[in-house]
Amino acid sequence: MELLEFLKQIPVPVLILVAVVLLIVTIVIAVQYLKQKGLNGIRADVYQLILKAEHMYNESGTGKQKFEWVIQQARGLLPKWLQVFVTEKAMKEVVQKWFVGVKDLLDDGKVNNSQK
């Protein structure tokens, strides 16, 4: 309650300025992380997780279980602050696209959208 009272005393333009500065700092840190790790580095880590899941779950019909495990592990590779911004749904979409790309490459050795 005291925090709410304190915030009411601060002018709205100052609160907006602080929120914008925090947003900019968050975006800059996210960009720096992606530059450092690189999208290819992140993708390589996810590919390793896919391979590990294939070896862990040998039974037929465990595709969904494998996929969920990969998603949880991949989110765990992200820094905690980035996990707040990368939703599980977004992670699923990205990993699914990468998985389709791998299947496309493996079927005939080319990335040519032969897998749908």
Protein Blocks (a to p, Z undefined) as FASTA:
>chain_A
ZZmmmmmmpcfklmmmmmmmmmmmmmmmmmmmmmmnopmlmmmmmmmmmmmmmmmmmbgh
ilmmmmmmmmmmmmmmpcfklmmmmcfklmmmmmmmmmmmmmmmmmnopaehlaZZ
